Every structure is written in structure tokens, then in C-alpha cells.
Amino acid sequence: MKISVVGSGHVGLPLAVLLAQHHEVVVLDIVPAKVAQINRRDSPIDEVGMADYLKHKPLDLCATLSAQEAYTGADYIIVATPTDYDHETHGFNTASVEAVIRQASAVNPKAMIVIKSTVPVGYTAHMRASLGCDQLIFSPEFLREGRALHDCLHPSRIVVGERSQRGQAFADLLREISLRPDMPVLLTDSTEAEAIKLFANTFLAMRVAFFNELDSYACTNGLDTRRIIEGVGLDPRIGSHYNNPSFGYGGYCLPKDTRQLLVNYEQVPQNLIRAIVEANSTRKDFVAQDILRRQPSTVGIYRLVMKGGGSNVRASSVQGIMKRLRARGVEMIVYEPMLKDPEFFQSPVLTDLADFKRRADMIVTNRQAPELADVAHKVYTRDLFGRD
């Protein structure tokens, strides 16, 4: 079987690599450097285990810049292109997904096109109708950035937005690459599958926002946040996961998915979804004010990545803190080894950690790090449990 995967990011590449253990897989990307890396078995993304799979597993895998090469003869075309939130249109920018559907349908009308990109609720049904493309299904991914390969191997569930034999066939394809024999499989309508994705991420955002607001309350009233969270989490209905305070939910998925779900509620009464979206800004306002009241002269921003051990700086919550401090004229320096530019948000980027520690009189970090132990008296964080 030939499978084409469009996009070599944190969704597309793990799927491509694992599917290539059993099938011919062609990765289509528009970035020549990424294509070259994949073809020489180097990973263009930082994912746990990815380098080992590319180097040491027998894979029928190649990458190309040619859509014709990728689509011709493919049984499945999996769309894993980015759908960023557009603040002007107030919704996902699905232009890349639509472009793939149009081109793939023209080159290979018999191929099943599977959307893995996150899309608005109702998008797949709309595309089927407007483009006359019956060979289109949606299957959400539930992957953690940095752990995407692991999550493909040990998925929490498989959801396919197609109640049919072909929907089951694609679910079986995903089951084939997993190591979890008891994995739940759910076949739904496409619109229900799209809703599952957005509601799942919005619930996670709500949980982050809840414990952040608990922390804001405790800080304001001189209470021990950790003890309160531990006491709350002992209720088995609540549990002790996803409860570590932070500067807000960030990263590529949660901020944009919550906003998109709010847009989908345009004709439906709601209070909670809007509150989840707005709570993130409120939390960043609180953290920034908490920093400002300490009157630092030079604030050092330690790492811009979202998670410990991560490599992605997209939409990290600390950037919201930086914007608020910059607006108040606070001098900042940044330590982020992932950055190549000499400045970020008009702040110098330092590559020498010792120099960074020396120059900053306050070090702001979303998550604790062992290398800051010697300057613990300078560190500002809301990380209480030492985990993401």
C-alpha cells in the first residue's frame, strides 16, 4: 500500500515513520531542507525516539517536493499541514488543507484523503459538499508535542470521522502501528470527530486555567497553593494530573483550539468557553503584575519553550509575560539555546548561561530547571511540582 503524508511536522512525521514500517510512505513538504533531512534519515523535528527510528528501523520512506510524485498511486493521502488561528478572520486558516484536497483530488481522485490537521467543526462536511469530494474523511490526532511518536505507539484512543468500512479500514491502519492492544476505537460522523478534538483540548485548557486561578487566589491571600492543590486533587474525581500552575496554557494547540471552539459557539448560548479563553489573558496579567511589584531592574527570561525538554517556542505562555513587561519598559534578556537570532522581542538573546545568570537580577521561568539551582534566590516561577 502506498501512503502519502503531507507535512513533516509533529503530526505528519511520526505517522509517516511508523506507517513506513509496514507500507510505502512518501512525505510531501514544501521546505527543501526538511525533505533533504528526511531522505538522509535525519529528523527535522525534535521528538523523543524519532532519531532512533529514522536511523535504525527498516523503513520504506522517502520525502519529496513533488505533489505529483507523492499523490500518484497513493491509496491514502494524509493531510497534516498547519492550521494556525487567524486573528483577523477569527478562525483557523485552513487554506493549506483545502489546497491539498483540491490538488490531491485532481491528481488521484481514487485516493482516500484523511485530514489530520485540526479544523473547525463542520469543515469536512463542508469540503465534501463544496468540492464534490466524497473520498474525504477526518481523523483527529491526540499527540503531545515532543512525545508524538510515543503517543502514536501508545494512543489514548483512535477516532475516525466516518461510520463505514473505509472508516474502519483507516482505524485498522492506525491500530497496526500502535503497541496498545486494548486501544479504544470510535467511529463517528466527521463533524462529531471535529468536535471531539476541539472539546478535548478546551477541557485541558480549562483544567490549566482552573489551577492557575487557584494559584492566583492563593498568592493574593497569602495561602499555600501547593497544599490546596494537593488537597483538591485527593478527590478521585479530580485527581493529581494537569494541575501544576504555570504562566498560562500555551503552545501550538490549546490557545488556537479554544478560540476556534468559541467561534463555533456563535449561534449557541455559552459562558464557560469564553471564560476559558479570557482566563489565559487574565493569568498572564496577574503574573506580569506579580513580577512588576518586585521592581526588578533586569529580568532574565529563561527558556521560551513550552515544556521541559521541548524544542518548540511557538506561542509559549512566557511570551505573553514578555509582551506585558516590555509594555511597562522593563529591561529583559533571554536565554534560549533554540534561538539563532541575536534578539527576541527587542531583547538580547544570550548563549552563555553563566553570563545570563550574572546579568539578570530576576530570572523568570515557566518551569523549574536544575541548572538554576545555584541562583534560586533570583528565580521567579509558579512551577510547584517540577513537571509540565
ChimeraX attribute file (.defattr): number of C-alpha atoms within 10 A of each C-alpha:
attribute: neighborCount
match mode: 1-to-1
recipient: residues
	/A:1	11
	/A:2	20
	/A:3	24
	/A:4	30
	/A:5	30
	/A:6	29
	/A:7	23
	/A:8	25
	/A:9	20
	/A:10	22
	/A:11	25
	/A:12	23
	/A:13	24
	/A:14	25
	/A:15	22
	/A:16	27
	/A:17	27
	/A:18	25
	/A:19	23
	/A:20	22
	/A:21	17
	/A:22	16
	/A:23	16
	/A:24	17
	/A:25	27
	/A:26	25
	/A:27	29
	/A:28	28
	/A:29	22
	/A:30	14
	/A:31	12
	/A:32	11
	/A:33	11
	/A:34	21
	/A:35	22
	/A:36	17
	/A:37	14
	/A:38	20
	/A:39	16
	/A:40	12
	/A:41	19
	/A:42	17
	/A:43	22
	/A:44	18
	/A:45	18
	/A:46	18
	/A:47	22
	/A:48	16
	/A:49	14
	/A:50	23
	/A:51	16
	/A:52	12
	/A:53	19
	/A:54	19
	/A:55	13
	/A:56	9
	/A:57	13
	/A:58	12
	/A:59	20
	/A:60	17
	/A:61	22
	/A:62	21
	/A:63	26
	/A:64	21
	/A:65	16
	/A:66	12
	/A:67	19
	/A:68	14
	/A:69	16
	/A:70	26
	/A:71	28
	/A:72	15
	/A:73	16
	/A:74	24
	/A:75	16
	/A:76	21
	/A:77	28
	/A:78	28
	/A:79	26
	/A:80	26
	/A:81	24
	/A:82	21
	/A:83	21
	/A:84	17
	/A:85	19
	/A:86	14
	/A:87	11
	/A:88	6
	/A:89	8
	/A:90	13
	/A:91	21
	/A:92	20
	/A:93	17
	/A:94	19
	/A:95	13
	/A:96	14
	/A:97	20
	/A:98	15
	/A:99	11
	/A:100	21
	/A:101	24
	/A:102	14
	/A:103	14
	/A:104	24
	/A:105	22
	/A:106	11
	/A:107	17
	/A:108	19
	/A:109	18
	/A:110	15
	/A:111	22
	/A:112	23
	/A:113	26
	/A:114	24
	/A:115	26
	/A:116	23
	/A:117	21
	/A:118	27
	/A:119	26
	/A:120	21
	/A:121	22
	/A:122	16
	/A:123	16
	/A:124	23
	/A:125	17
	/A:126	13
	/A:127	17
	/A:128	15
	/A:129	11
	/A:130	9
	/A:131	12
	/A:132	11
	/A:133	19
	/A:134	15
	/A:135	16
	/A:136	21
	/A:137	25
	/A:138	29
	/A:139	25
	/A:140	22
	/A:141	21
	/A:142	19
	/A:143	17
	/A:144	15
	/A:145	22
	/A:146	21
	/A:147	17
	/A:148	25
	/A:149	24
	/A:150	18
	/A:151	19
	/A:152	25
	/A:153	18
	/A:154	16
	/A:155	20
	/A:156	15
	/A:157	17
	/A:158	20
	/A:159	27
	/A:160	31
	/A:161	26
	/A:162	23
	/A:163	13
	/A:164	12
	/A:165	9
	/A:166	14
	/A:167	23
	/A:168	18
	/A:169	12
	/A:170	20
	/A:171	20
	/A:172	14
	/A:173	13
	/A:174	20
	/A:175	22
	/A:176	16
	/A:177	18
	/A:178	18
	/A:179	14
	/A:180	15
	/A:181	9
	/A:182	9
	/A:183	14
	/A:184	12
	/A:185	16
	/A:186	16
	/A:187	18
	/A:188	19
	/A:189	18
	/A:190	24
	/A:191	19
	/A:192	17
	/A:193	24
	/A:194	24
	/A:195	17
	/A:196	17
	/A:197	21
	/A:198	25
	/A:199	16
	/A:200	15
	/A:201	19
	/A:202	25
	/A:203	15
	/A:204	15
	/A:205	25
	/A:206	22
	/A:207	19
	/A:208	24
	/A:209	27
	/A:210	17
	/A:211	20
	/A:212	27
	/A:213	19
	/A:214	17
	/A:215	23
	/A:216	20
	/A:217	13
	/A:218	15
	/A:219	14
	/A:220	10
	/A:221	9
	/A:222	8
	/A:223	13
	/A:224	11
	/A:225	21
	/A:226	18
	/A:227	10
	/A:228	14
	/A:229	19
	/A:230	13
	/A:231	12
	/A:232	15
	/A:233	15
	/A:234	11
	/A:235	10
	/A:236	8
	/A:237	8
	/A:238	12
	/A:239	14
	/A:240	15
	/A:241	10
	/A:242	14
	/A:243	24
	/A:244	22
	/A:245	28
	/A:246	25
	/A:247	28
	/A:248	26
	/A:249	28
	/A:250	24
	/A:251	18
	/A:252	19
	/A:253	21
	/A:254	21
	/A:255	22
	/A:256	26
	/A:257	27
	/A:258	24
	/A:259	23
	/A:260	23
	/A:261	22
	/A:262	23
	/A:263	18
	/A:264	16
	/A:265	13
	/A:266	9
	/A:267	7
	/A:268	8
	/A:269	7
	/A:270	11
	/A:271	8
	/A:272	11
	/A:273	20
	/A:274	15
	/A:275	14
	/A:276	22
	/A:277	24
	/A:278	13
	/A:279	21
	/A:280	25
	/A:281	17
	/A:282	17
	/A:283	23
	/A:284	24
	/A:285	16
	/A:286	17
	/A:287	22
	/A:288	20
	/A:289	15
	/A:290	15
	/A:291	17
	/A:292	16
	/A:293	8
	/A:294	9
	/A:295	12
	/A:296	16
	/A:297	13
	/A:298	15
	/A:299	26
	/A:300	29
	/A:301	26
	/A:302	24
	/A:303	24
	/A:304	25
	/A:305	24
	/A:306	24
	/A:307	19
	/A:308	15
	/A:309	12
	/A:310	17
	/A:311	20
	/A:312	18
	/A:313	20
	/A:314	14
	/A:315	19
	/A:316	22
	/A:317	24
	/A:318	26
	/A:319	21
	/A:320	21
	/A:321	24
	/A:322	22
	/A:323	15
	/A:324	17
	/A:325	19
	/A:326	15
	/A:327	8
	/A:328	11
	/A:329	9
	/A:330	16
	/A:331	16
	/A:332	24
	/A:333	22
	/A:334	27
	/A:335	22
	/A:336	20
	/A:337	16
	/A:338	14
	/A:339	17
	/A:340	10
	/A:341	9
	/A:342	12
	/A:343	13
	/A:344	18
	/A:345	13
	/A:346	11
	/A:347	16
	/A:348	16
	/A:349	22
	/A:350	19
	/A:351	16
	/A:352	11
	/A:353	16
	/A:354	11
	/A:355	11
	/A:356	20
	/A:357	19
	/A:358	11
	/A:359	15
	/A:360	21
	/A:361	17
	/A:362	24
	/A:363	26
	/A:364	23
	/A:365	21
	/A:366	26
	/A:367	24
	/A:368	22
	/A:369	13
	/A:370	8
	/A:371	10
	/A:372	17
	/A:373	11
	/A:374	10
	/A:375	13
	/A:376	14
	/A:377	11
	/A:378	16
	/A:379	22
	/A:380	20
	/A:381	16
	/A:382	22
	/A:383	17
	/A:384	15
	/A:385	12
	/A:386	12
	/A:387	14
	/A:388	17
